[in-house]
């Protein structure tokens, strides 16, 4: 597809050009020589022609909107919150906007500037914007659909280079560097909105939602691993003009909140969306994010709540008190991930028996016993085997026994009750989230992320995998509307 196709602003001409192009493509000549490759080429050309027509139509729509005095007045009103006392109108500016199909439309729009104090060279500095573009989320020189699509593929593709290829196929032909910049900027707005909610919660201004009213809610938390860049101290390299860096492994912490039906199956619909999120800023930051989401969803109105995770101490020290403080219902349960517990049982069995067959048979029985709610008798069996062990093997066995004993005493091994209530006993949802969000994009050989960029990518991919991308984009574009507050 051609790059930078200029808008005709003539619907009749655009339709005629489309008709001429499509008429040629619909011709059936030398059909005997056709194969799948030729049909594929025709498909691509028809798609490209349709995308150009769509871009021309959008360009005409935007041009007509920019000529509407009502729209221009609305833009001024809806962006008053971005104005400062020194902001004033400053004539008109030409601005080019890219639509799908690589169509560029030039708009002549009112412009406002904010005059700042004079600098050291006795010159005044000014910053300005077009209220029309700010209002509609087009200040980056793209339509909202183009920008959100760029951010979408920038986040979910394997790399920005891959996103560039995909976007060219769908009528957005820009450099991968611009894709990278636009993706990060889009995601940073989402991070800022999340931080704003955290601040409102701290100030007591975050309203409680009711999406979880009378629902059975599962909260799962876990961590992944990826490397971030830490700049070396000292001067920049004289040749590259950059600081050297070291790669440091860090654990991003993620959460997922979802609803299960009466049969224990995950509910996936627009009325009760899945909530995914995460952060590289440690467990304290994740606790703030979790609290905001739970309040926003209305966790206090839920019917049942299940908290599930692995044995990480920070989960069980901090999240249960948080749930209590937020007014979770009496039927709130805590559960160690069953499959994480059985991994510890397997290690115990391998240390307790010399023969693999004996280890396997004991492990299968122990696993069934644990699932049936016989954790106490299982721990007694483990004590008997520990009495026969010596040395390093005994040390391993004692450690795994103590792990189960501590979980049993705190009521986190009640798998039989969870099964009876048709609640999940494993944390497959959060494990899958970590794989899709972290492992498939952020973690990898020779990948060293700036922590700020990794945080943005984590947040964006969480929204996509939750199936809430459109809602997320809506919140981004709604954030540009800032009327004057009293």
C-alpha distance (Angstrom), angle and dihedral (degrees) to the residues before:
residue distance angle dihedral
X1 . . .
X2 3.79 . .
X3 3.79 119.3 .
X4 3.81 121.8 -123.3
X5 3.81 103.2 8.2
X6 3.79 107.1 -172.6
X7 3.78 119.6 -130.1
X8 3.79 116.3 -105.9
X9 3.82 92.9 -160.7
X10 3.79 86.0 -148.8
X11 3.79 114.8 109.5
X12 3.81 93.5 -170.4
X13 3.81 91.8 54.4
X14 3.81 92.4 44.9
X15 3.79 91.5 51.5
X16 3.82 90.9 46.6
X17 3.82 91.9 50.3
X18 3.79 89.4 48.5
X19 3.79 91.8 48.6
X20 3.81 92.2 50.4
X21 3.80 92.1 48.6
X22 3.81 94.9 46.2
X23 3.79 93.4 44.7
X24 3.80 89.2 59.9
X25 3.79 91.7 47.5
X26 3.81 92.3 50.8
X27 3.78 92.9 56.8
X28 3.82 114.1 114.5
X29 3.79 106.1 -147.0
X30 3.82 127.8 153.2
X31 3.80 90.0 1.0
X32 3.82 90.8 167.1
X33 3.80 88.5 68.0
X34 3.81 94.5 50.8
X35 3.78 125.8 111.1
X36 3.81 137.0 166.7
X37 3.80 91.8 -77.8
X38 3.80 92.9 59.0
X39 3.82 92.2 46.6
X40 3.81 89.2 50.3
X41 3.81 91.0 52.3
X42 3.82 90.6 50.2
X43 3.82 90.2 49.7
X44 3.81 91.1 52.0
X45 3.80 93.0 49.2
X46 3.82 92.1 48.1
X47 3.80 89.8 49.3
X48 3.83 91.8 48.4
X49 3.81 91.5 49.9
X50 3.81 90.2 49.9
X51 3.81 91.5 49.4
X52 3.81 91.7 50.5
X53 3.82 90.1 50.2
X54 3.81 89.1 49.3
X55 3.82 90.1 49.6
X56 3.81 92.1 48.9
X57 3.81 90.2 49.6
X58 3.81 92.1 49.4
X59 3.82 90.2 47.3
X60 3.80 90.8 53.4
X61 3.80 90.3 46.7
X62 3.83 91.5 52.5
X63 3.79 92.5 45.4
X64 3.80 91.7 52.0
X65 3.80 90.2 46.7
X66 3.81 91.1 51.1
X67 3.83 89.2 53.4
X68 3.80 92.2 54.3
X69 3.79 112.4 101.7
X70 3.79 89.2 -157.6
X71 3.83 90.0 57.1
X72 3.81 92.4 47.1
X73 3.83 91.7 49.3
X74 3.81 90.4 47.4
X75 3.81 89.8 51.0
X76 3.80 90.6 54.7
X77 3.80 91.6 48.3
X78 3.80 95.6 45.4
X79 3.81 93.8 50.0
X80 3.82 99.8 44.5
X81 3.79 89.5 108.9
X82 3.83 89.3 66.1
X83 3.80 92.2 54.9
X84 3.80 122.8 97.1
X85 3.81 128.5 -153.7
X86 3.83 87.8 -98.4
X87 3.83 93.8 49.6
X88 3.77 115.5 114.2
X89 3.78 139.2 165.5
X90 3.77 113.8 -89.9
X91 3.78 110.7 -173.9
X92 3.80 123.9 -96.4
X93 3.78 136.2 -44.2
X94 3.78 134.0 -159.9
X95 3.78 113.2 -123.6
X96 3.80 128.9 -179.0
X97 3.81 118.4 -144.1
X98 3.80 123.5 -163.3
X99 3.80 118.3 -141.5
X100 3.80 132.0 -178.0
X101 3.78 113.6 -68.8
X102 3.85 88.4 43.3
X103 3.80 89.7 -86.3
X104 3.81 114.7 158.3
X105 3.79 120.4 -155.6
X106 3.81 123.0 -169.1
X107 3.80 116.2 -143.0
X108 3.79 127.5 -172.3
X109 3.79 105.8 -146.1
X110 3.83 140.9 174.0
X111 3.80 112.1 -94.8
X112 3.80 131.0 -155.8
X113 3.80 129.1 -164.5
X114 3.78 136.3 -163.6
X115 3.79 112.5 -142.3
X116 3.80 112.6 -146.5
X117 3.79 130.0 -164.4
X118 3.79 120.2 -73.4
X119 3.80 116.8 -85.5
X120 3.82 129.6 -137.5
X121 3.81 90.8 -75.6
X122 3.82 90.3 55.9
X123 3.80 91.3 -111.4
X124 3.78 124.9 131.0
X125 3.78 116.8 -124.1
X126 3.78 121.6 -145.6
X127 3.78 135.8 -168.7
X128 3.75 122.3 -166.5
X129 3.78 146.5 171.8
X130 3.78 142.2 -173.0
X131 3.83 108.2 -106.6
X132 3.81 90.2 -151.3
X133 3.81 92.5 57.7
X134 3.81 93.5 41.2
X135 3.81 91.2 51.2
X136 3.81 93.6 52.3
X137 3.82 97.7 38.5
X138 3.81 94.7 -111.1
X139 3.81 101.1 119.3
X140 3.81 89.6 114.2
X141 3.80 90.8 63.5
X142 3.81 97.1 -103.5
X143 3.78 136.3 95.9
X144 3.84 116.4 -103.2
X145 3.80 90.7 -107.9
X146 3.81 92.5 50.8
X147 3.82 93.4 47.9
X148 3.80 95.2 46.0
X149 3.83 90.6 46.8
X150 3.81 90.8 50.8
X151 3.81 91.0 49.8
X152 3.80 90.6 46.0
X153 3.80 95.3 54.7
X154 3.80 91.8 36.1
X155 3.80 87.1 60.3
X156 3.80 103.6 37.6
X157 3.82 100.4 38.0
X158 3.80 119.5 89.1
X159 3.81 91.3 -111.1
X160 3.79 140.8 -8.2
X161 3.81 88.8 -101.3
X162 3.81 89.3 56.4
X163 3.81 89.8 47.6
X164 3.82 89.1 52.9
X165 3.81 90.9 56.2
X166 3.80 93.2 47.1
X167 3.80 93.0 48.4
X168 3.80 93.2 49.9
X169 3.80 87.8 56.4
X170 3.79 89.0 55.0
X171 3.78 98.0 46.8
X172 3.80 104.4 -91.8
X173 3.80 109.3 111.8
X174 3.81 110.8 -178.8
X175 3.82 133.6 130.2
X176 3.78 120.3 -83.3
X177 3.83 88.5 -121.8
X178 3.79 89.7 60.2
X179 3.80 89.8 45.6
X180 3.80 88.6 53.4
X181 3.80 93.2 49.3
X182 3.81 94.3 46.1
X183 3.81 92.6 46.8
X184 3.78 92.9 51.8
X185 3.81 92.4 45.6
X186 3.80 91.9 50.0
X187 3.79 91.2 48.6
X188 3.80 93.1 45.8
X189 3.78 89.7 58.1
X190 3.81 87.7 54.7
X191 3.82 90.5 50.3
X192 3.82 89.8 49.4
X193 3.81 91.1 51.5
X194 3.79 90.2 50.4
X195 3.80 90.5 49.9
X196 3.80 89.5 49.6
X197 3.81 89.8 55.7
X198 3.81 90.2 49.9
X199 3.81 89.8 52.4
X200 3.81 91.6 48.0
X201 3.79 89.6 50.8
X202 3.80 90.9 51.8
X203 3.81 89.2 50.4
X204 3.80 91.5 47.4
X205 3.80 93.4 -115.3
X206 3.81 100.6 114.2
X207 3.82 109.9 107.9
X208 3.79 118.4 -136.3
X209 3.78 116.6 -116.2
X210 3.80 128.9 -146.8
X211 3.82 105.4 -144.6
X212 3.81 91.2 114.7
X213 3.79 95.6 50.0
X214 3.85 109.8 141.7
X215 3.82 90.8 -7.6
X216 3.82 132.0 133.0
X217 3.80 104.1 -121.4
X218 3.80 130.7 -162.9
X219 3.81 121.3 -162.1
X220 3.81 116.2 -168.2
X221 3.81 126.0 -178.6
X222 3.80 132.1 -176.9
X223 3.79 143.3 140.0
X224 3.80 137.3 -117.9
X225 3.80 134.3 -164.5
X226 3.80 133.8 -115.5
X227 3.78 138.6 144.6
X228 3.77 127.7 -104.9
X229 3.79 130.4 -167.0
X230 3.79 119.1 -106.4
X231 3.80 112.5 -170.2
X232 3.78 116.6 -129.9
X233 3.78 117.4 -119.7
X234 3.77 121.2 -109.8
X235 3.76 135.8 43.2
X236 3.77 126.9 -18.1
X237 3.78 119.5 -100.2
X238 3.82 108.1 -88.1
X239 3.81 92.3 -136.4
X240 3.80 103.0 40.6
X241 3.83 95.5 29.6
X242 3.79 87.7 -138.2
X243 3.78 137.4 110.6
X244 3.76 116.7 -109.5
X245 3.80 116.2 -120.3
X246 3.76 142.3 -158.1
X247 3.80 125.8 -140.9
X248 3.78 115.1 -120.7
X249 3.79 124.3 -169.8
X250 3.78 112.0 -127.6
X251 3.80 133.2 176.8
X252 3.80 116.8 -124.5
X253 3.79 109.7 -156.2
X254 3.80 118.9 -140.9
X255 3.78 137.3 -171.7
X256 3.77 136.1 -166.0
X257 3.79 127.2 -166.9
X258 3.79 119.0 -168.1
X259 3.80 142.1 154.3
X260 3.81 127.0 -119.7
X261 3.79 125.9 -156.1
X262 3.80 127.4 -130.5
X263 3.82 90.6 -77.6
X264 3.79 93.8 51.0
X265 3.81 95.4 -106.4
X266 3.79 120.0 140.5
X267 3.81 113.3 -103.0
X268 3.80 112.2 -130.8
X269 3.78 114.6 -177.6
X270 3.79 140.1 113.3
X271 3.81 93.2 -104.8
X272 3.82 93.5 60.7
X273 3.82 106.5 25.7
X274 3.78 123.4 -167.3
X275 3.81 113.1 -109.9
X276 3.81 118.2 -141.8
X277 3.77 127.0 172.6
X278 3.77 143.0 142.3
X279 3.78 146.8 171.5
X280 3.79 144.5 -150.0
X281 3.81 91.7 -145.5
X282 3.81 97.8 89.4
X283 3.79 136.0 -99.6
X284 3.82 95.1 -59.8
X285 3.80 90.9 60.3
X286 3.81 90.5 46.5
X287 3.81 90.4 52.2
X288 3.81 89.8 55.1
X289 3.81 90.8 48.8
X290 3.81 91.5 47.3
X291 3.81 91.9 49.8
X292 3.81 92.1 51.2
X293 3.81 92.5 50.2
X294 3.81 93.5 46.5
X295 3.80 93.0 49.8
X296 3.80 91.7 44.1
X297 3.82 90.3 52.0
X298 3.83 95.2 43.0
X299 3.81 101.7 -115.6
X300 3.82 91.7 175.6
X301 3.82 89.5 67.1
X302 3.81 95.0 53.6
X303 3.80 121.0 116.1
X304 3.83 97.5 -142.5
X305 3.80 132.1 6.6
X306 3.79 127.4 -163.7
X307 3.80 122.4 -169.4
X308 3.79 112.3 -162.2
X309 3.79 130.7 178.5
X310 3.78 145.9 125.5
X311 3.78 126.0 -84.2
X312 3.81 97.9 -76.0
X313 3.79 105.7 139.0
X314 3.80 96.3 -142.1
X315 3.82 90.6 63.0
X316 3.79 95.1 56.3
X317 3.80 96.6 37.0
X318 3.81 96.0 52.9
X319 3.81 113.2 20.3
X320 3.86 101.3 56.4
X321 3.85 91.4 54.7
X322 3.81 88.5 47.5
X323 3.81 91.2 53.7
X324 3.79 90.2 49.2
X325 3.80 91.7 49.6
X326 3.81 91.0 50.8
X327 3.80 91.3 55.1
X328 3.80 100.9 -110.1
X329 3.83 115.0 -174.5
X330 3.84 122.8 -91.9
X331 3.81 88.9 -104.3
X332 3.79 94.2 71.6
X333 3.79 114.6 136.3
X334 3.79 135.8 -170.0
X335 3.78 122.2 -150.8
X336 3.78 137.0 176.9
X337 3.78 111.1 -132.5
X338 3.82 103.5 -93.0
X339 3.79 94.4 -141.4
X340 3.79 92.5 49.6
X341 3.81 89.2 52.6
X342 3.80 92.2 48.8
X343 3.82 89.4 53.3
X344 3.81 87.2 60.5
X345 3.82 89.7 47.5
X346 3.81 89.6 53.5
X347 3.80 91.5 52.8
X348 3.83 88.7 49.6
X349 3.82 91.9 49.9
X350 3.81 93.1 49.1
X351 3.81 89.9 52.0
X352 3.84 94.0 45.0
X353 3.83 98.7 51.8
X354 3.78 132.6 47.7
X355 3.78 95.5 -156.8
X356 3.78 120.1 67.7
X357 3.82 93.3 -141.6
X358 3.82 92.4 56.1
X359 3.81 90.9 46.8
X360 3.79 91.6 50.5
X361 3.81 94.6 47.6
X362 3.82 93.0 48.5
X363 3.81 91.3 47.0
X364 3.82 93.4 52.2
X365 3.81 91.5 50.4
X366 3.82 92.1 45.1
X367 3.80 91.0 50.3
X368 3.80 92.4 52.3
X369 3.81 91.0 45.7
X370 3.81 91.1 52.3
X371 3.80 92.7 49.6
X372 3.82 90.9 51.2
X373 3.79 91.4 55.7
X374 3.82 97.4 -104.1
X375 3.79 95.3 128.5
X376 3.81 93.2 133.4
X377 3.82 94.8 56.3
X378 3.82 89.8 43.6
X379 3.81 90.8 55.4
X380 3.83 88.8 50.8
X381 3.81 89.5 53.8
X382 3.78 89.4 50.5
X383 3.83 90.0 52.1
X384 3.81 90.0 54.3
X385 3.79 91.8 52.3
X386 3.82 91.8 46.3
X387 3.84 89.3 56.2
X388 3.82 88.6 61.4
X389 3.81 96.1 47.2
X390 3.81 130.5 87.4
X391 3.79 140.4 -171.2
X392 3.80 123.4 -0.6
X393 3.80 92.9 -10.9
X394 3.79 90.8 57.6
X395 3.79 90.4 50.2
X396 3.84 91.4 53.6
X397 3.80 91.8 47.6
X398 3.80 93.6 49.4
X399 3.81 90.8 51.1
X400 3.80 93.0 52.6
X401 3.81 92.5 43.8
X402 3.79 90.7 52.2
X403 3.81 89.7 50.0
X404 3.82 90.8 57.1
X405 3.80 93.9 39.9
X406 3.80 92.8 54.4
X407 3.82 91.4 47.6
X408 3.83 90.9 48.0
X409 3.80 93.6 50.9
X410 3.81 90.3 51.9
X411 3.81 93.1 49.7
X412 3.80 96.8 -113.1
X413 3.81 98.7 126.9
X414 3.82 99.4 64.4
X415 3.79 95.1 124.6
X416 3.81 93.2 147.1
X417 3.81 91.2 60.1
X418 3.80 92.1 46.5
X419 3.82 90.6 50.7
X420 3.81 91.1 48.9
X421 3.79 90.1 52.1
X422 3.83 89.6 45.7
X423 3.79 93.5 -119.0
X424 3.83 122.8 143.9
X425 3.81 118.6 -96.6
X426 3.81 97.0 -166.9
X427 3.78 134.3 64.2
X428 3.80 95.4 -133.8
X429 3.81 90.8 133.0
X430 3.81 94.2 61.0
X431 3.81 93.0 39.3
X432 3.80 89.3 54.1
X433 3.81 90.4 47.3
X434 3.82 91.7 53.2
X435 3.78 91.1 50.1
X436 3.80 94.0 49.0
X437 3.80 97.8 39.7
X438 3.80 103.1 35.6
X439 3.79 111.7 15.4
X440 3.81 98.7 45.1
X441 3.81 96.1 49.7
X442 3.78 117.0 4.5
X443 3.80 101.4 37.9
X444 3.79 119.0 61.9
X445 3.78 147.7 105.8
X446 3.81 113.0 -56.6
X447 3.81 91.8 5.0
X448 3.79 112.3 134.6
X449 3.80 113.0 167.2
X450 3.74 131.0 -164.4
X451 3.79 101.3 -117.9
X452 3.81 92.1 -125.6
X453 3.81 91.5 55.2
X454 3.80 92.6 44.1
X455 3.81 89.2 53.5
X456 3.81 90.9 52.9
X457 3.80 93.4 47.2
X458 3.81 90.7 47.8
X459 3.81 91.3 52.1
X460 3.81 94.6 46.5
X461 3.80 95.1 48.2
X462 3.81 90.6 48.1
X463 3.81 90.0 57.8
X464 3.80 93.6 48.3
X465 3.81 94.7 48.4
X466 3.81 91.2 47.3
X467 3.81 88.3 58.5
X468 3.80 90.7 -122.4
X469 3.80 99.1 111.6
X470 3.82 94.7 120.6
X471 3.81 91.7 49.9
X472 3.80 89.5 48.0
X473 3.82 91.9 50.1
X474 3.80 89.6 48.6
X475 3.80 90.6 56.3
X476 3.81 90.6 48.9
X477 3.80 95.0 53.0
X478 3.79 92.8 40.1
X479 3.82 88.6 57.1
X480 3.83 90.4 68.2
X481 3.80 90.3 64.6
X482 3.78 106.4 89.7
X483 3.80 114.6 159.7
X484 3.78 120.1 -169.8
X485 3.80 110.4 -79.6
X486 3.78 122.2 -145.4
